[in-house]
Amino acid sequence: MSLEIKVNNILQDFDNVSSDDFLKVIDEIMLEFRSTITIEYLKGKIQKITDLTNESEKKKQCKLLLPYFDWYVQGL
């Protein structure tokens, strides 16, 4: 499945995507960004979310990263 399809699936059905699947896709998206500051920021956010133990809290934190999916779809 292409990255674009994965991104669109998450945007359309965020509530039914696990935080682990979300983080895998954002990790792929991160490679498309040109700014090292943005990449480093996302790496830090991914690590913080990964360190959480509560799935509900992970989902809340993932939801805050959805604008990066929108930017990816818009072509960066």
mmJSON file of the N, C-alpha and C atoms, coordinates in Angstrom:
{"data_MODEL":{"atom_site":{
"group_PDB":["ATOM","ATOM","ATOM","ATOM","ATOM","ATOM","ATOM","ATOM","ATOM","ATOM","ATOM","ATOM","ATOM","ATOM","ATOM","ATOM","ATOM","ATOM","ATOM","ATOM","ATOM","ATOM","ATOM","ATOM","ATOM","ATOM","ATOM","ATOM","ATOM","ATOM","ATOM","ATOM","ATOM","ATOM","ATOM","ATOM","ATOM","ATOM","ATOM","ATOM","ATOM","ATOM","ATOM","ATOM","ATOM","ATOM","ATOM","ATOM","ATOM","ATOM","ATOM","ATOM","ATOM","ATOM","ATOM","ATOM","ATOM","ATOM","ATOM","ATOM","ATOM","ATOM","ATOM","ATOM","ATOM","ATOM","ATOM","ATOM","ATOM","ATOM","ATOM","ATOM","ATOM","ATOM","ATOM","ATOM","ATOM","ATOM","ATOM","ATOM","ATOM","ATOM","ATOM","ATOM","ATOM","ATOM","ATOM","ATOM","ATOM","ATOM","ATOM","ATOM","ATOM","ATOM","ATOM","ATOM","ATOM","ATOM","ATOM","ATOM","ATOM","ATOM","ATOM","ATOM","ATOM","ATOM","ATOM","ATOM","ATOM","ATOM","ATOM","ATOM","ATOM","ATOM","ATOM","ATOM","ATOM","ATOM","ATOM","ATOM","ATOM","ATOM","ATOM","ATOM","ATOM","ATOM","ATOM","ATOM","ATOM","ATOM","ATOM","ATOM","ATOM","ATOM","ATOM","ATOM","ATOM","ATOM","ATOM","ATOM","ATOM","ATOM","ATOM","ATOM","ATOM","ATOM","ATOM","ATOM","ATOM","ATOM","ATOM","ATOM","ATOM","ATOM","ATOM","ATOM","ATOM","ATOM","ATOM","ATOM","ATOM","ATOM","ATOM","ATOM","ATOM","ATOM","ATOM","ATOM","ATOM","ATOM","ATOM","ATOM","ATOM","ATOM","ATOM","ATOM","ATOM","ATOM","ATOM","ATOM","ATOM","ATOM","ATOM","ATOM","ATOM","ATOM","ATOM","ATOM","ATOM","ATOM","ATOM","ATOM","ATOM","ATOM","ATOM","ATOM","ATOM","ATOM","ATOM","ATOM","ATOM","ATOM","ATOM","ATOM","ATOM","ATOM","ATOM","ATOM","ATOM","ATOM","ATOM","ATOM","ATOM","ATOM","ATOM","ATOM","ATOM","ATOM","ATOM","ATOM","ATOM","ATOM","ATOM","ATOM","ATOM","ATOM","ATOM","ATOM"],
"id":[1,2,3,4,5,6,7,8,9,10,11,12,13,14,15,16,17,18,19,20,21,22,23,24,25,26,27,28,29,30,31,32,33,34,35,36,37,38,39,40,41,42,43,44,45,46,47,48,49,50,51,52,53,54,55,56,57,58,59,60,61,62,63,64,65,66,67,68,69,70,71,72,73,74,75,76,77,78,79,80,81,82,83,84,85,86,87,88,89,90,91,92,93,94,95,96,97,98,99,100,101,102,103,104,105,106,107,108,109,110,111,112,113,114,115,116,117,118,119,120,121,122,123,124,125,126,127,128,129,130,131,132,133,134,135,136,137,138,139,140,141,142,143,144,145,146,147,148,149,150,151,152,153,154,155,156,157,158,159,160,161,162,163,164,165,166,167,168,169,170,171,172,173,174,175,176,177,178,179,180,181,182,183,184,185,186,187,188,189,190,191,192,193,194,195,196,197,198,199,200,201,202,203,204,205,206,207,208,209,210,211,212,213,214,215,216,217,218,219,220,221,222,223,224,225,226,227,228],
"type_symbol":["N","C","C","N","C","C","N","C","C","N","C","C","N","C","C","N","C","C","N","C","C","N","C","C","N","C","C","N","C","C","N","C","C","N","C","C","N","C","C","N","C","C","N","C","C","N","C","C","N","C","C","N","C","C","N","C","C","N","C","C","N","C","C","N","C","C","N","C","C","N","C","C","N","C","C","N","C","C","N","C","C","N","C","C","N","C","C","N","C","C","N","C","C","N","C","C","N","C","C","N","C","C","N","C","C","N","C","C","N","C","C","N","C","C","N","C","C","N","C","C","N","C","C","N","C","C","N","C","C","N","C","C","N","C","C","N","C","C","N","C","C","N","C","C","N","C","C","N","C","C","N","C","C","N","C","C","N","C","C","N","C","C","N","C","C","N","C","C","N","C","C","N","C","C","N","C","C","N","C","C","N","C","C","N","C","C","N","C","C","N","C","C","N","C","C","N","C","C","N","C","C","N","C","C","N","C","C","N","C","C","N","C","C","N","C","C","N","C","C","N","C","C","N","C","C","N","C","C"],
"label_atom_id":["N","CA","C","N","CA","C","N","CA","C","N","CA","C","N","CA","C","N","CA","C","N","CA","C","N","CA","C","N","CA","C","N","CA","C","N","CA","C","N","CA","C","N","CA","C","N","CA","C","N","CA","C","N","CA","C","N","CA","C","N","CA","C","N","CA","C","N","CA","C","N","CA","C","N","CA","C","N","CA","C","N","CA","C","N","CA","C","N","CA","C","N","CA","C","N","CA","C","N","CA","C","N","CA","C","N","CA","C","N","CA","C","N","CA","C","N","CA","C","N","CA","C","N","CA","C","N","CA","C","N","CA","C","N","CA","C","N","CA","C","N","CA","C","N","CA","C","N","CA","C","N","CA","C","N","CA","C","N","CA","C","N","CA","C","N","CA","C","N","CA","C","N","CA","C","N","CA","C","N","CA","C","N","CA","C","N","CA","C","N","CA","C","N","CA","C","N","CA","C","N","CA","C","N","CA","C","N","CA","C","N","CA","C","N","CA","C","N","CA","C","N","CA","C","N","CA","C","N","CA","C","N","CA","C","N","CA","C","N","CA","C","N","CA","C","N","CA","C","N","CA","C","N","CA","C","N","CA","C","N","CA","C","N","CA","C"],
"label_alt_id":[null,null,null,null,null,null,null,null,null,null,null,null,null,null,null,null,null,null,null,null,null,null,null,null,null,null,null,null,null,null,null,null,null,null,null,null,null,null,null,null,null,null,null,null,null,null,null,null,null,null,null,null,null,null,null,null,null,null,null,null,null,null,null,null,null,null,null,null,null,null,null,null,null,null,null,null,null,null,null,null,null,null,null,null,null,null,null,null,null,null,null,null,null,null,null,null,null,null,null,null,null,null,null,null,null,null,null,null,null,null,null,null,null,null,null,null,null,null,null,null,null,null,null,null,null,null,null,null,null,null,null,null,null,null,null,null,null,null,null,null,null,null,null,null,null,null,null,null,null,null,null,null,null,null,null,null,null,null,null,null,null,null,null,null,null,null,null,null,null,null,null,null,null,null,null,null,null,null,null,null,null,null,null,null,null,null,null,null,null,null,null,null,null,null,null,null,null,null,null,null,null,null,null,null,null,null,null,null,null,null,null,null,null,null,null,null,null,null,null,null,null,null,null,null,null,null,null,null],
"label_comp_id":["MET","MET","MET","SER","SER","SER","LEU","LEU","LEU","GLU","GLU","GLU","ILE","ILE","ILE","LYS","LYS","LYS","VAL","VAL","VAL","ASN","ASN","ASN","ASN","ASN","ASN","ILE","ILE","ILE","LEU","LEU","LEU","GLN","GLN","GLN","ASP","ASP","ASP","PHE","PHE","PHE","ASP","ASP","ASP","ASN","ASN","ASN","VAL","VAL","VAL","SER","SER","SER","SER","SER","SER","ASP","ASP","ASP","ASP","ASP","ASP","PHE","PHE","PHE","LEU","LEU","LEU","LYS","LYS","LYS","VAL","VAL","VAL","ILE","ILE","ILE","ASP","ASP","ASP","GLU","GLU","GLU","ILE","ILE","ILE","MET","MET","MET","LEU","LEU","LEU","GLU","GLU","GLU","PHE","PHE","PHE","ARG","ARG","ARG","SER","SER","SER","THR","THR","THR","ILE","ILE","ILE","THR","THR","THR","ILE","ILE","ILE","GLU","GLU","GLU","TYR","TYR","TYR","LEU","LEU","LEU","LYS","LYS","LYS","GLY","GLY","GLY","LYS","LYS","LYS","ILE","ILE","ILE","GLN","GLN","GLN","LYS","LYS","LYS","ILE","ILE","ILE","THR","THR","THR","ASP","ASP","ASP","LEU","LEU","LEU","THR","THR","THR","ASN","ASN","ASN","GLU","GLU","GLU","SER","SER","SER","GLU","GLU","GLU","LYS","LYS","LYS","LYS","LYS","LYS","LYS","LYS","LYS","GLN","GLN","GLN","CYS","CYS","CYS","LYS","LYS","LYS","LEU","LEU","LEU","LEU","LEU","LEU","LEU","LEU","LEU","PRO","PRO","PRO","TYR","TYR","TYR","PHE","PHE","PHE","ASP","ASP","ASP","TRP","TRP","TRP","TYR","TYR","TYR","VAL","VAL","VAL","GLN","GLN","GLN","GLY","GLY","GLY","LEU","LEU","LEU"],
"label_asym_id":["A","A","A","A","A","A","A","A","A","A","A","A","A","A","A","A","A","A","A","A","A","A","A","A","A","A","A","A","A","A","A","A","A","A","A","A","A","A","A","A","A","A","A","A","A","A","A","A","A","A","A","A","A","A","A","A","A","A","A","A","A","A","A","A","A","A","A","A","A","A","A","A","A","A","A","A","A","A","A","A","A","A","A","A","A","A","A","A","A","A","A","A","A","A","A","A","A","A","A","A","A","A","A","A","A","A","A","A","A","A","A","A","A","A","A","A","A","A","A","A","A","A","A","A","A","A","A","A","A","A","A","A","A","A","A","A","A","A","A","A","A","A","A","A","A","A","A","A","A","A","A","A","A","A","A","A","A","A","A","A","A","A","A","A","A","A","A","A","A","A","A","A","A","A","A","A","A","A","A","A","A","A","A","A","A","A","A","A","A","A","A","A","A","A","A","A","A","A","A","A","A","A","A","A","A","A","A","A","A","A","A","A","A","A","A","A","A","A","A","A","A","A","A","A","A","A","A","A"],
"label_entity_id":["1","1","1","1","1","1","1","1","1","1","1","1","1","1","1","1","1","1","1","1","1","1","1","1","1","1","1","1","1","1","1","1","1","1","1","1","1","1","1","1","1","1","1","1","1","1","1","1","1","1","1","1","1","1","1","1","1","1","1","1","1","1","1","1","1","1","1","1","1","1","1","1","1","1","1","1","1","1","1","1","1","1","1","1","1","1","1","1","1","1","1","1","1","1","1","1","1","1","1","1","1","1","1","1","1","1","1","1","1","1","1","1","1","1","1","1","1","1","1","1","1","1","1","1","1","1","1","1","1","1","1","1","1","1","1","1","1","1","1","1","1","1","1","1","1","1","1","1","1","1","1","1","1","1","1","1","1","1","1","1","1","1","1","1","1","1","1","1","1","1","1","1","1","1","1","1","1","1","1","1","1","1","1","1","1","1","1","1","1","1","1","1","1","1","1","1","1","1","1","1","1","1","1","1","1","1","1","1","1","1","1","1","1","1","1","1","1","1","1","1","1","1","1","1","1","1","1","1"],
"label_seq_id":[1,1,1,2,2,2,3,3,3,4,4,4,5,5,5,6,6,6,7,7,7,8,8,8,9,9,9,10,10,10,11,11,11,12,12,12,13,13,13,14,14,14,15,15,15,16,16,16,17,17,17,18,18,18,19,19,19,20,20,20,21,21,21,22,22,22,23,23,23,24,24,24,25,25,25,26,26,26,27,27,27,28,28,28,29,29,29,30,30,30,31,31,31,32,32,32,33,33,33,34,34,34,35,35,35,36,36,36,37,37,37,38,38,38,39,39,39,40,40,40,41,41,41,42,42,42,43,43,43,44,44,44,45,45,45,46,46,46,47,47,47,48,48,48,49,49,49,50,50,50,51,51,51,52,52,52,53,53,53,54,54,54,55,55,55,56,56,56,57,57,57,58,58,58,59,59,59,60,60,60,61,61,61,62,62,62,63,63,63,64,64,64,65,65,65,66,66,66,67,67,67,68,68,68,69,69,69,70,70,70,71,71,71,72,72,72,73,73,73,74,74,74,75,75,75,76,76,76],
"pdbx_PDB_ins_code":[null,null,null,null,null,null,null,null,null,null,null,null,null,null,null,null,null,null,null,null,null,null,null,null,null,null,null,null,null,null,null,null,null,null,null,null,null,null,null,null,null,null,null,null,null,null,null,null,null,null,null,null,null,null,null,null,null,null,null,null,null,null,null,null,null,null,null,null,null,null,null,null,null,null,null,null,null,null,null,null,null,null,null,null,null,null,null,null,null,null,null,null,null,null,null,null,null,null,null,null,null,null,null,null,null,null,null,null,null,null,null,null,null,null,null,null,null,null,null,null,null,null,null,null,null,null,null,null,null,null,null,null,null,null,null,null,null,null,null,null,null,null,null,null,null,null,null,null,null,null,null,null,null,null,null,null,null,null,null,null,null,null,null,null,null,null,null,null,null,null,null,null,null,null,null,null,null,null,null,null,null,null,null,null,null,null,null,null,null,null,null,null,null,null,null,null,null,null,null,null,null,null,null,null,null,null,null,null,null,null,null,null,null,null,null,null,null,null,null,null,null,null,null,null,null,null,null,null],
"Cartn_x":[0.852,0.0,0.897,0.587,1.41,1.224,2.198,2.138,0.941,0.661,-0.482,-1.801,-1.956,-3.171,-3.248,-2.124,-2.102,-2.512,-1.957,-2.262,-3.747,-4.279,-5.698,-6.598,-6.217,-7.005,-7.048,-5.925,-5.877,-6.697,-6.596,-7.375,-8.873,-9.277,-10.694,-11.244,-10.383,-10.876,-9.923,-9.544,-8.562,-8.965,-10.224,-10.679,-10.439,-10.358,-10.169,-8.747,-7.802,-6.397,-5.658,-4.867,-4.1,-2.998,-2.586,-1.521,-0.233,0.019,1.224,1.209,0.071,-0.036,0.118,-0.486,-0.377,1.092,1.804,3.204,4.095,3.782,4.545,4.4,3.181,2.935,3.558,3.443,4.046,5.565,6.114,7.556,7.943,7.101,7.348,7.184,6.149,5.897,7.068,7.597,8.675,9.84,10.087,11.192,10.974,9.731,9.402,9.598,9.695,9.858,11.28,11.422,12.731,13.439,12.687,13.245,13.74,15.014,15.553,14.931,14.541,13.889,12.569,11.795,10.52,10.754,11.741,12.05,12.453,13.31,13.743,12.575,11.707,10.521,9.646,9.399,8.557,9.195,10.494,11.177,10.946,11.05,10.823,9.391,8.434,7.023,6.721,7.266,7.055,7.6,8.786,9.379,8.532,8.054,7.215,5.927,5.317,4.083,4.371,5.462,5.842,6.057,6.586,6.874,5.609,4.499,3.25,2.737,2.04,1.513,0.007,-0.677,-2.126,-2.504,-3.202,-3.576,-4.438,-5.312,-6.173,-5.336,-4.341,-3.465,-2.617,-2.181,-1.419,-2.254,-3.529,-4.417,-4.598,-4.736,-4.876,-3.647,-2.482,-1.248,-1.073,-1.479,-1.412,-2.317,-3.486,-4.44,-3.837,-2.968,-2.313,-1.355,-0.964,-0.04,-0.746,-2.072,-2.817,-2.525,-2.225,-1.9,-0.732,0.179,1.294,0.799,-0.258,-0.87,-1.508,-2.19,-2.798,-1.73,-0.624,0.457,1.007,1.149,1.661,0.734,-0.567,-1.551,-1.534,-1.314,-1.283,0.006,0.939,2.156,3.323,3.259,4.353,4.688],
"Cartn_y":[-1.171,0.0,1.233,2.181,3.378,4.269,5.128,6.048,6.98,7.436,8.329,7.653,6.396,5.654,5.493,5.16,5.027,6.335,7.446,8.761,9.068,8.854,9.126,8.237,6.981,6.082,6.585,7.055,7.576,8.85,9.727,10.97,10.694,9.676,9.355,8.58,7.832,6.957,6.944,8.121,8.243,7.447,7.471,6.832,5.323,4.702,3.253,2.827,3.755,3.455,3.397,2.364,2.268,3.321,3.692,4.688,4.151,2.851,2.268,2.403,2.125,2.274,3.739,4.62,6.056,6.482,6.048,6.447,5.885,4.692,4.126,4.993,5.456,6.27,7.66,8.263,9.589,9.501,8.366,8.156,8.143,7.568,7.568,8.976,9.682,11.037,11.95,11.771,12.618,12.675,11.586,11.527,12.45,12.864,13.718,15.212,15.554,16.957,17.408,18.651,19.195,19.84,20.29,21.013,20.048,20.147,19.285,19.626,20.871,21.263,20.508,20.441,19.724,18.237,17.678,16.258,15.96,16.787,16.578,16.734,17.702,17.906,16.642,16.124,14.936,13.718,13.574,12.455,12.517,13.712,13.883,13.559,14.034,13.761,12.269,11.616,10.174,9.429,9.805,9.136,9.34,10.563,10.836,10.024,9.925,9.149,7.665,7.189,5.78,5.431,6.364,6.127,6.067,6.604,6.571,5.132,4.816,3.459,3.387,4.503,4.541,4.803,3.863,4.0,5.23,5.541,6.713,7.993,8.095,9.276,9.306,8.139,8.066,8.612,8.215,8.67,10.185,10.739,12.19,12.899,12.379,12.987,12.811,11.661,11.43,12.405,12.646,13.552,14.932,15.347,16.654,16.706,15.559,15.501,15.366,15.322,15.177,16.27,17.511,18.518,18.118,17.302,16.847,15.922,15.187,14.341,15.229,16.282,17.221,17.871,18.291,18.914,17.941,16.678,15.669,15.527,15.459,15.297,16.511,17.691,18.914,19.06,18.162,18.181,18.881,19.092,19.74,21.028],
"Cartn_z":[0.0,0.0,0.0,-0.845,-0.949,0.273,0.506,1.63,1.505,0.318,0.105,0.51,0.168,0.537,2.053,2.679,4.139,4.81,4.332,4.899,4.746,3.558,3.323,4.179,4.353,5.204,6.643,7.131,8.5,8.616,7.641,7.681,7.648,6.915,6.79,7.987,8.676,9.738,10.934,11.412,12.495,13.735,14.1,15.339,15.366,14.204,14.145,13.804,13.919,13.647,14.976,15.169,16.415,16.431,17.607,17.712,17.092,17.206,16.612,15.089,14.472,13.015,12.613,13.388,13.128,13.164,14.191,14.352,13.246,12.765,11.655,10.408,10.156,8.967,9.129,10.302,10.481,10.378,10.777,10.628,9.145,8.307,6.865,6.278,6.727,6.244,6.592,7.776,8.268,7.28,6.595,5.642,4.443,4.221,3.088,3.396,4.67,5.033,4.743,4.325,3.954,5.138,6.107,7.245,8.322,8.662,9.706,11.062,11.252,12.511,12.664,11.586,11.62,11.866,11.215,11.375,12.813,13.378,14.764,15.731,15.475,16.305,16.279,15.084,14.956,15.613,15.496,16.153,17.657,18.223,19.647,20.043,19.238,19.52,19.43,18.403,18.232,19.444,19.906,21.065,22.312,22.524,23.695,23.661,22.486,22.361,22.577,22.024,22.176,23.648,24.409,25.828,26.687,26.19,26.955,27.045,28.127,28.287,28.056,28.147,28.013,26.552,25.931,24.507,24.27,25.197,25.054,24.989,25.836,25.828,24.56,24.11,22.857,21.702,21.655,20.576,20.624,21.828,21.967,21.413,21.729,21.256,19.742,19.226,17.775,17.041,17.612,16.965,16.76,17.661,17.533,16.343,15.837,14.699,13.353,13.366,12.104,11.074,11.477,10.444,9.541,10.033,9.198,8.09,8.361,7.331,6.266,6.706,5.756,4.877,5.487,4.719,3.695,4.096,3.17,1.967,2.236,1.163,0.223,0.792,-0.005,-0.809,-0.601,-1.416,-0.777,0.534,1.242,0.542],
"occupancy":[1.0,1.0,1.0,1.0,1.0,1.0,1.0,1.0,1.0,1.0,1.0,1.0,1.0,1.0,1.0,1.0,1.0,1.0,1.0,1.0,1.0,1.0,1.0,1.0,1.0,1.0,1.0,1.0,1.0,1.0,1.0,1.0,1.0,1.0,1.0,1.0,1.0,1.0,1.0,1.0,1.0,1.0,1.0,1.0,1.0,1.0,1.0,1.0,1.0,1.0,1.0,1.0,1.0,1.0,1.0,1.0,1.0,1.0,1.0,1.0,1.0,1.0,1.0,1.0,1.0,1.0,1.0,1.0,1.0,1.0,1.0,1.0,1.0,1.0,1.0,1.0,1.0,1.0,1.0,1.0,1.0,1.0,1.0,1.0,1.0,1.0,1.0,1.0,1.0,1.0,1.0,1.0,1.0,1.0,1.0,1.0,1.0,1.0,1.0,1.0,1.0,1.0,1.0,1.0,1.0,1.0,1.0,1.0,1.0,1.0,1.0,1.0,1.0,1.0,1.0,1.0,1.0,1.0,1.0,1.0,1.0,1.0,1.0,1.0,1.0,1.0,1.0,1.0,1.0,1.0,1.0,1.0,1.0,1.0,1.0,1.0,1.0,1.0,1.0,1.0,1.0,1.0,1.0,1.0,1.0,1.0,1.0,1.0,1.0,1.0,1.0,1.0,1.0,1.0,1.0,1.0,1.0,1.0,1.0,1.0,1.0,1.0,1.0,1.0,1.0,1.0,1.0,1.0,1.0,1.0,1.0,1.0,1.0,1.0,1.0,1.0,1.0,1.0,1.0,1.0,1.0,1.0,1.0,1.0,1.0,1.0,1.0,1.0,1.0,1.0,1.0,1.0,1.0,1.0,1.0,1.0,1.0,1.0,1.0,1.0,1.0,1.0,1.0,1.0,1.0,1.0,1.0,1.0,1.0,1.0,1.0,1.0,1.0,1.0,1.0,1.0,1.0,1.0,1.0,1.0,1.0,1.0,1.0,1.0,1.0,1.0,1.0,1.0],
"B_iso_or_equiv":[0.0,0.0,0.0,0.0,0.0,0.0,0.0,0.0,0.0,0.0,0.0,0.0,0.0,0.0,0.0,0.0,0.0,0.0,0.0,0.0,0.0,0.0,0.0,0.0,0.0,0.0,0.0,0.0,0.0,0.0,0.0,0.0,0.0,0.0,0.0,0.0,0.0,0.0,0.0,0.0,0.0,0.0,0.0,0.0,0.0,0.0,0.0,0.0,0.0,0.0,0.0,0.0,0.0,0.0,0.0,0.0,0.0,0.0,0.0,0.0,0.0,0.0,0.0,0.0,0.0,0.0,0.0,0.0,0.0,0.0,0.0,0.0,0.0,0.0,0.0,0.0,0.0,0.0,0.0,0.0,0.0,0.0,0.0,0.0,0.0,0.0,0.0,0.0,0.0,0.0,0.0,0.0,0.0,0.0,0.0,0.0,0.0,0.0,0.0,0.0,0.0,0.0,0.0,0.0,0.0,0.0,0.0,0.0,0.0,0.0,0.0,0.0,0.0,0.0,0.0,0.0,0.0,0.0,0.0,0.0,0.0,0.0,0.0,0.0,0.0,0.0,0.0,0.0,0.0,0.0,0.0,0.0,0.0,0.0,0.0,0.0,0.0,0.0,0.0,0.0,0.0,0.0,0.0,0.0,0.0,0.0,0.0,0.0,0.0,0.0,0.0,0.0,0.0,0.0,0.0,0.0,0.0,0.0,0.0,0.0,0.0,0.0,0.0,0.0,0.0,0.0,0.0,0.0,0.0,0.0,0.0,0.0,0.0,0.0,0.0,0.0,0.0,0.0,0.0,0.0,0.0,0.0,0.0,0.0,0.0,0.0,0.0,0.0,0.0,0.0,0.0,0.0,0.0,0.0,0.0,0.0,0.0,0.0,0.0,0.0,0.0,0.0,0.0,0.0,0.0,0.0,0.0,0.0,0.0,0.0,0.0,0.0,0.0,0.0,0.0,0.0,0.0,0.0,0.0,0.0,0.0,0.0,0.0,0.0,0.0,0.0,0.0,0.0],
"pdbx_formal_charge":[null,null,null,null,null,null,null,null,null,null,null,null,null,null,null,null,null,null,null,null,null,null,null,null,null,null,null,null,null,null,null,null,null,null,null,null,null,null,null,null,null,null,null,null,null,null,null,null,null,null,null,null,null,null,null,null,null,null,null,null,null,null,null,null,null,null,null,null,null,null,null,null,null,null,null,null,null,null,null,null,null,null,null,null,null,null,null,null,null,null,null,null,null,null,null,null,null,null,null,null,null,null,null,null,null,null,null,null,null,null,null,null,null,null,null,null,null,null,null,null,null,null,null,null,null,null,null,null,null,null,null,null,null,null,null,null,null,null,null,null,null,null,null,null,null,null,null,null,null,null,null,null,null,null,null,null,null,null,null,null,null,null,null,null,null,null,null,null,null,null,null,null,null,null,null,null,null,null,null,null,null,null,null,null,null,null,null,null,null,null,null,null,null,null,null,null,null,null,null,null,null,null,null,null,null,null,null,null,null,null,null,null,null,null,null,null,null,null,null,null,null,null,null,null,null,null,null,null],
"auth_seq_id":[1,1,1,2,2,2,3,3,3,4,4,4,5,5,5,6,6,6,7,7,7,8,8,8,9,9,9,10,10,10,11,11,11,12,12,12,13,13,13,14,14,14,15,15,15,16,16,16,17,17,17,18,18,18,19,19,19,20,20,20,21,21,21,22,22,22,23,23,23,24,24,24,25,25,25,26,26,26,27,27,27,28,28,28,29,29,29,30,30,30,31,31,31,32,32,32,33,33,33,34,34,34,35,35,35,36,36,36,37,37,37,38,38,38,39,39,39,40,40,40,41,41,41,42,42,42,43,43,43,44,44,44,45,45,45,46,46,46,47,47,47,48,48,48,49,49,49,50,50,50,51,51,51,52,52,52,53,53,53,54,54,54,55,55,55,56,56,56,57,57,57,58,58,58,59,59,59,60,60,60,61,61,61,62,62,62,63,63,63,64,64,64,65,65,65,66,66,66,67,67,67,68,68,68,69,69,69,70,70,70,71,71,71,72,72,72,73,73,73,74,74,74,75,75,75,76,76,76],
"auth_comp_id":["MET","MET","MET","SER","SER","SER","LEU","LEU","LEU","GLU","GLU","GLU","ILE","ILE","ILE","LYS","LYS","LYS","VAL","VAL","VAL","ASN","ASN","ASN","ASN","ASN","ASN","ILE","ILE","ILE","LEU","LEU","LEU","GLN","GLN","GLN","ASP","ASP","ASP","PHE","PHE","PHE","ASP","ASP","ASP","ASN","ASN","ASN","VAL","VAL","VAL","SER","SER","SER","SER","SER","SER","ASP","ASP","ASP","ASP","ASP","ASP","PHE","PHE","PHE","LEU","LEU","LEU","LYS","LYS","LYS","VAL","VAL","VAL","ILE","ILE","ILE","ASP","ASP","ASP","GLU","GLU","GLU","ILE","ILE","ILE","MET","MET","MET","LEU","LEU","LEU","GLU","GLU","GLU","PHE","PHE","PHE","ARG","ARG","ARG","SER","SER","SER","THR","THR","THR","ILE","ILE","ILE","THR","THR","THR","ILE","ILE","ILE","GLU","GLU","GLU","TYR","TYR","TYR","LEU","LEU","LEU","LYS","LYS","LYS","GLY","GLY","GLY","LYS","LYS","LYS","ILE","ILE","ILE","GLN","GLN","GLN","LYS","LYS","LYS","ILE","ILE","ILE","THR","THR","THR","ASP","ASP","ASP","LEU","LEU","LEU","THR","THR","THR","ASN","ASN","ASN","GLU","GLU","GLU","SER","SER","SER","GLU","GLU","GLU","LYS","LYS","LYS","LYS","LYS","LYS","LYS","LYS","LYS","GLN","GLN","GLN","CYS","CYS","CYS","LYS","LYS","LYS","LEU","LEU","LEU","LEU","LEU","LEU","LEU","LEU","LEU","PRO","PRO","PRO","TYR","TYR","TYR","PHE","PHE","PHE","ASP","ASP","ASP","TRP","TRP","TRP","TYR","TYR","TYR","VAL","VAL","VAL","GLN","GLN","GLN","GLY","GLY","GLY","LEU","LEU","LEU"],
"auth_asym_id":["A","A","A","A","A","A","A","A","A","A","A","A","A","A","A","A","A","A","A","A","A","A","A","A","A","A","A","A","A","A","A","A","A","A","A","A","A","A","A","A","A","A","A","A","A","A","A","A","A","A","A","A","A","A","A","A","A","A","A","A","A","A","A","A","A","A","A","A","A","A","A","A","A","A","A","A","A","A","A","A","A","A","A","A","A","A","A","A","A","A","A","A","A","A","A","A","A","A","A","A","A","A","A","A","A","A","A","A","A","A","A","A","A","A","A","A","A","A","A","A","A","A","A","A","A","A","A","A","A","A","A","A","A","A","A","A","A","A","A","A","A","A","A","A","A","A","A","A","A","A","A","A","A","A","A","A","A","A","A","A","A","A","A","A","A","A","A","A","A","A","A","A","A","A","A","A","A","A","A","A","A","A","A","A","A","A","A","A","A","A","A","A","A","A","A","A","A","A","A","A","A","A","A","A","A","A","A","A","A","A","A","A","A","A","A","A","A","A","A","A","A","A","A","A","A","A","A","A"],
"auth_atom_id":["N","CA","C","N","CA","C","N","CA","C","N","CA","C","N","CA","C","N","CA","C","N","CA","C","N","CA","C","N","CA","C","N","CA","C","N","CA","C","N","CA","C","N","CA","C","N","CA","C","N","CA","C","N","CA","C","N","CA","C","N","CA","C","N","CA","C","N","CA","C","N","CA","C","N","CA","C","N","CA","C","N","CA","C","N","CA","C","N","CA","C","N","CA","C","N","CA","C","N","CA","C","N","CA","C","N","CA","C","N","CA","C","N","CA","C","N","CA","C","N","CA","C","N","CA","C","N","CA","C","N","CA","C","N","CA","C","N","CA","C","N","CA","C","N","CA","C","N","CA","C","N","CA","C","N","CA","C","N","CA","C","N","CA","C","N","CA","C","N","CA","C","N","CA","C","N","CA","C","N","CA","C","N","CA","C","N","CA","C","N","CA","C","N","CA","C","N","CA","C","N","CA","C","N","CA","C","N","CA","C","N","CA","C","N","CA","C","N","CA","C","N","CA","C","N","CA","C","N","CA","C","N","CA","C","N","CA","C","N","CA","C","N","CA","C","N","CA","C","N","CA","C","N","CA","C","N","CA","C","N","CA","C","N","CA","C"],
"pdbx_PDB_model_num":[1,1,1,1,1,1,1,1,1,1,1,1,1,1,1,1,1,1,1,1,1,1,1,1,1,1,1,1,1,1,1,1,1,1,1,1,1,1,1,1,1,1,1,1,1,1,1,1,1,1,1,1,1,1,1,1,1,1,1,1,1,1,1,1,1,1,1,1,1,1,1,1,1,1,1,1,1,1,1,1,1,1,1,1,1,1,1,1,1,1,1,1,1,1,1,1,1,1,1,1,1,1,1,1,1,1,1,1,1,1,1,1,1,1,1,1,1,1,1,1,1,1,1,1,1,1,1,1,1,1,1,1,1,1,1,1,1,1,1,1,1,1,1,1,1,1,1,1,1,1,1,1,1,1,1,1,1,1,1,1,1,1,1,1,1,1,1,1,1,1,1,1,1,1,1,1,1,1,1,1,1,1,1,1,1,1,1,1,1,1,1,1,1,1,1,1,1,1,1,1,1,1,1,1,1,1,1,1,1,1,1,1,1,1,1,1,1,1,1,1,1,1,1,1,1,1,1,1]
}}}
